[in-house]
């Protein structure tokens, strides 16, 4: 995944690069230090399975801060988080 994102960044120049995927994709990108911000769309639909969004994130290296919340009633709420790295001292 790292090589694909690096290639996309090179092709994008000054523009943003967006990665689409689910919770597992976000966790992989967070742990690899590949993203600065991400948005989660929450919808009132139960599929019966899933993962805990931040389960598996290395909290000693990664911190997230909610920066915005937008509603697209009645379908979804979009939560945007900034990603901050943590120093080795925590």
N, CA and C atoms as a LAMMPS dump frame, in Angstrom:
ITEM: TIMESTEP
0
ITEM: NUMBER OF ATOMS
270
ITEM: BOX BOUNDS ff ff ff
-5.0000000000000000e+02 5.0000000000000000e+02
-5.0000000000000000e+02 5.0000000000000000e+02
-5.0000000000000000e+02 5.0000000000000000e+02
ITEM: ATOMS id mol type element x y z
1 1 1 N 0.816 -1.18 0
2 1 2 C 0 0 0
3 1 3 C 0.869 1.258 0
4 2 1 N 1.978 1.227 0.715
5 2 2 C 2.86 2.385 0.791
6 2 3 C 3.341 2.797 -0.596
7 3 1 N 3.762 1.842 -1.413
8 3 2 C 4.251 2.142 -2.76
9 3 3 C 3.152 2.764 -3.614
10 4 1 N 1.927 2.276 -3.483
11 4 2 C 0.81 2.814 -4.269
12 4 3 C 0.519 4.254 -3.871
13 5 1 N 0.549 4.548 -2.584
14 5 2 C 0.282 5.914 -2.125
15 5 3 C 1.413 6.845 -2.538
16 6 1 N 2.642 6.389 -2.449
17 6 2 C 3.778 7.213 -2.886
18 6 3 C 3.674 7.518 -4.379
19 7 1 N 3.279 6.537 -5.173
20 7 2 C 3.114 6.733 -6.607
21 7 3 C 1.979 7.736 -6.881
22 8 1 N 0.885 7.623 -6.136
23 8 2 C -0.237 8.552 -6.303
24 8 3 C 0.176 9.969 -5.919
25 9 1 N 0.955 10.115 -4.85
26 9 2 C 1.433 11.444 -4.439
27 9 3 C 2.324 12.064 -5.503
28 10 1 N 3.184 11.273 -6.089
29 10 2 C 4.069 11.775 -7.152
30 10 3 C 3.246 12.235 -8.347
31 11 1 N 2.225 11.485 -8.702
32 11 2 C 1.382 11.844 -9.839
33 11 3 C 0.503 13.051 -9.536
34 12 1 N 0.103 13.22 -8.268
35 12 2 C -0.812 14.302 -7.893
36 12 3 C -0.126 15.654 -7.779
37 13 1 N 1.18 15.648 -7.57
38 13 2 C 1.865 16.928 -7.383
39 13 3 C 1.381 17.608 -6.122
40 14 1 N 0.844 18.82 -6.252
41 14 2 C 0.364 19.598 -5.096
42 14 3 C -1.063 19.244 -4.677
43 15 1 N -1.753 18.428 -5.471
44 15 2 C -3.14 18.081 -5.165
45 15 3 C -3.212 17.004 -4.089
46 16 1 N -4.384 16.892 -3.475
47 16 2 C -4.617 15.868 -2.46
48 16 3 C -4.689 14.493 -3.094
49 17 1 N -4.32 13.483 -2.328
50 17 2 C -4.48 12.086 -2.715
51 17 3 C -5.517 11.5 -1.766
52 18 1 N -6.501 10.821 -2.318
53 18 2 C -7.552 10.204 -1.507
54 18 3 C -7.497 8.693 -1.65
55 19 1 N -7.671 8.021 -0.53
56 19 2 C -7.682 6.563 -0.497
57 19 3 C -9.082 6.137 -0.088
58 20 1 N -9.696 5.269 -0.854
59 20 2 C -11.024 4.756 -0.517
60 20 3 C -10.878 3.362 0.07
61 21 1 N -11.705 3.07 1.023
62 21 2 C -11.667 1.745 1.626
63 21 3 C -12.454 1.737 2.913
64 22 1 N -12.392 0.65 3.583
65 22 2 C -13.099 0.503 4.84
66 22 3 C -12.182 0.658 6.041
67 23 1 N -12.656 0.165 7.166
68 23 2 C -11.926 0.296 8.414
69 23 3 C -10.536 -0.318 8.381
70 24 1 N -10.393 -1.467 7.745
71 24 2 C -9.084 -2.119 7.691
72 24 3 C -8.077 -1.274 6.909
73 25 1 N -8.555 -0.62 5.864
74 25 2 C -7.682 0.247 5.066
75 25 3 C -7.21 1.427 5.909
76 26 1 N -8.127 2.034 6.668
77 26 2 C -7.763 3.159 7.53
78 26 3 C -6.731 2.726 8.563
79 27 1 N -6.945 1.587 9.207
80 27 2 C -6.007 1.103 10.22
81 27 3 C -4.624 0.88 9.613
82 28 1 N -4.558 0.255 8.449
83 28 2 C -3.266 0.022 7.794
84 28 3 C -2.56 1.338 7.49
85 29 1 N -3.292 2.308 6.955
86 29 2 C -2.698 3.602 6.61
87 29 3 C -2.259 4.371 7.846
88 30 1 N -3.058 4.316 8.917
89 30 2 C -2.679 4.991 10.16
90 30 3 C -1.395 4.409 10.727
91 31 1 N -1.332 3.091 10.826
92 31 2 C -0.149 2.445 11.401
93 31 3 C 1.1 2.644 10.552
94 32 1 N 0.925 2.818 9.249
95 32 2 C 2.068 3.022 8.357
96 32 3 C 2.453 4.496 8.248
97 33 1 N 1.681 5.384 8.893
98 33 2 C 1.974 6.812 8.833
99 33 3 C 1.746 7.419 7.465
100 34 1 N 0.779 6.907 6.723
101 34 2 C 0.579 7.32 5.338
102 34 3 C -0.478 8.401 5.141
103 35 1 N -1.269 8.712 6.161
104 35 2 C -2.334 9.688 5.974
105 35 3 C -2.272 10.793 7.01
106 36 1 N -2.733 11.973 6.598
107 36 2 C -2.767 13.14 7.467
108 36 3 C -4.175 13.413 7.979
109 37 1 N -5.178 12.908 7.253
110 37 2 C -6.558 13.164 7.597
111 37 3 C -7.428 12.082 6.967
112 38 1 N -8.537 11.741 7.624
113 38 2 C -9.473 10.786 7.031
114 38 3 C -10.894 11.122 7.433
115 39 1 N -11.833 10.689 6.599
116 39 2 C -13.251 10.914 6.847
117 39 3 C -13.959 9.573 6.914
118 40 1 N -14.836 9.45 7.886
119 40 2 C -15.639 8.245 8.061
120 40 3 C -17.096 8.63 7.832
121 41 1 N -17.794 7.87 7.02
122 41 2 C -19.226 8.087 6.81
123 41 3 C -19.995 7.071 7.649
124 42 1 N -20.807 7.566 8.562
125 42 2 C -21.632 6.702 9.403
126 42 3 C -23.054 6.722 8.877
127 43 1 N -23.601 5.552 8.622
128 43 2 C -24.97 5.447 8.115
129 43 3 C -25.751 4.489 9.006
130 44 1 N -27.044 4.763 9.216
131 44 2 C -27.855 3.918 10.096
132 44 3 C -28.297 2.622 9.419
133 45 1 N -27.323 1.833 9.007
134 45 2 C -27.599 0.557 8.363
135 45 3 C -26.794 -0.512 9.089
136 46 1 N -27.43 -1.603 9.437
137 46 2 C -26.736 -2.686 10.126
138 46 3 C -26.473 -3.808 9.142
139 47 1 N -25.223 -4.148 8.961
140 47 2 C -24.846 -5.211 8.04
141 47 3 C -24.568 -6.525 8.76
142 48 1 N -24.457 -6.503 10.069
143 48 2 C -24.247 -7.714 10.826
144 48 3 C -22.804 -8.028 11.136
145 49 1 N -21.874 -7.446 10.405
146 49 2 C -20.462 -7.701 10.655
147 49 3 C -19.696 -6.409 10.467
148 50 1 N -18.484 -6.427 10.922
149 50 2 C -17.632 -5.257 10.754
150 50 3 C -16.454 -5.339 11.697
151 51 1 N -15.661 -4.286 11.699
152 51 2 C -14.537 -4.222 12.626
153 51 3 C -14.662 -2.942 13.438
154 52 1 N -14.032 -2.935 14.596
155 52 2 C -13.951 -1.711 15.375
156 52 3 C -12.96 -0.819 14.655
157 53 1 N -13.347 0.391 14.371
158 53 2 C -12.552 1.242 13.497
159 53 3 C -11.114 1.421 13.962
160 54 1 N -10.87 1.663 15.226
161 54 2 C -9.509 1.942 15.671
162 54 3 C -8.83 0.752 16.324
163 55 1 N -9.462 -0.416 16.27
164 55 2 C -8.842 -1.614 16.815
165 55 3 C -7.625 -1.968 15.965
166 56 1 N -6.491 -2.118 16.61
167 56 2 C -5.269 -2.44 15.886
168 56 3 C -4.421 -1.227 15.564
169 57 1 N -4.915 -0.012 15.868
170 57 2 C -4.1 1.187 15.66
171 57 3 C -3.093 1.277 16.797
172 58 1 N -1.844 1.553 16.456
173 58 2 C -0.777 1.679 17.452
174 58 3 C -0.908 3.039 18.137
175 59 1 N -1.629 3.078 19.254
176 59 2 C -1.902 4.325 19.968
177 59 3 C -0.647 4.97 20.544
178 60 1 N 0.452 4.233 20.613
179 60 2 C 1.701 4.834 21.088
180 60 3 C 2.348 5.687 20
181 61 1 N 1.92 5.501 18.733
182 61 2 C 2.496 6.243 17.603
183 61 3 C 1.507 7.171 16.917
184 62 1 N 0.206 6.944 17.129
185 62 2 C -0.811 7.669 16.377
186 62 3 C -1.851 8.254 17.326
187 63 1 N -2.221 9.505 17.083
188 63 2 C -3.341 10.135 17.787
189 63 3 C -4.233 10.768 16.727
190 64 1 N -5.537 10.756 16.968
191 64 2 C -6.466 11.386 16.036
192 64 3 C -7.256 12.452 16.77
193 65 1 N -7.653 13.473 16.016
194 65 2 C -8.425 14.577 16.57
195 65 3 C -9.567 14.878 15.608
196 66 1 N -10.802 14.865 16.105
197 66 2 C -11.933 15.167 15.236
198 66 3 C -11.881 16.651 14.871
199 67 1 N -11.958 16.941 13.568
200 67 2 C -11.881 18.328 13.104
201 67 3 C -13.185 18.82 12.492
202 68 1 N -14.061 17.898 12.092
203 68 2 C -15.356 18.341 11.58
204 68 3 C -16.371 17.212 11.6
205 69 1 N -17.628 17.624 11.539
206 69 2 C -18.748 16.697 11.495
207 69 3 C -19.809 17.322 10.598
208 70 1 N -20.238 16.592 9.572
209 70 2 C -21.257 17.098 8.658
210 70 3 C -22.349 16.047 8.512
211 71 1 N -23.568 16.506 8.542
212 71 2 C -24.694 15.607 8.39
213 71 3 C -25.276 15.741 6.984
214 72 1 N -25.604 14.606 6.388
215 72 2 C -26.325 14.611 5.115
216 72 3 C -27.637 13.876 5.358
217 73 1 N -28.447 14.474 6.227
218 73 2 C -29.701 13.871 6.665
219 73 3 C -30.523 13.376 5.487
220 74 1 N -31.211 12.298 5.609
221 74 2 C -31.222 11.356 6.715
222 74 3 C -30.237 10.211 6.519
223 75 1 N -29.327 10.368 5.571
224 75 2 C -28.521 9.231 5.141
225 75 3 C -27.272 8.961 5.951
226 76 1 N -26.501 9.98 6.287
227 76 2 C -25.209 9.703 6.912
228 76 3 C -24.68 10.914 7.666
229 77 1 N -23.709 10.647 8.511
230 77 2 C -22.93 11.687 9.174
231 77 3 C -21.484 11.446 8.791
232 78 1 N -20.794 12.492 8.391
233 78 2 C -19.407 12.399 7.933
234 78 3 C -18.495 13.015 8.989
235 79 1 N -17.633 12.208 9.573
236 79 2 C -16.709 12.647 10.612
237 79 3 C -15.307 12.711 10.03
238 80 1 N -14.647 13.844 10.178
239 80 2 C -13.288 14.012 9.664
240 80 3 C -12.325 14.159 10.827
241 81 1 N -11.223 13.42 10.742
242 81 2 C -10.206 13.4 11.791
243 81 3 C -8.852 13.797 11.225
244 82 1 N -8.114 14.592 11.98
245 82 2 C -6.719 14.877 11.658
246 82 3 C -5.877 13.82 12.356
247 83 1 N -4.781 13.429 11.735
248 83 2 C -3.89 12.414 12.292
249 83 3 C -2.627 13.105 12.777
250 84 1 N -2.242 12.821 14.013
251 84 2 C -1.031 13.38 14.596
252 84 3 C -0.123 12.235 15.013
253 85 1 N 1.139 12.332 14.672
254 85 2 C 2.104 11.351 15.157
255 85 3 C 2.476 11.686 16.587
256 86 1 N 2.875 10.708 17.326
257 86 2 C 3.315 10.923 18.695
258 86 3 C 4.804 10.695 18.777
259 87 1 N 5.442 11.422 19.633
260 87 2 C 6.88 11.219 19.828
261 87 3 C 7.094 9.909 20.562
262 88 1 N 8.324 9.452 20.564
263 88 2 C 8.636 8.193 21.238
264 88 3 C 8.406 8.286 22.738
265 89 1 N 8.279 9.504 23.265
266 89 2 C 8.018 9.685 24.694
267 89 3 C 6.531 9.673 24.982
268 90 1 N 5.672 9.635 23.905
269 90 2 C 4.231 9.587 24.122
270 90 3 C 3.712 10.95 24.237
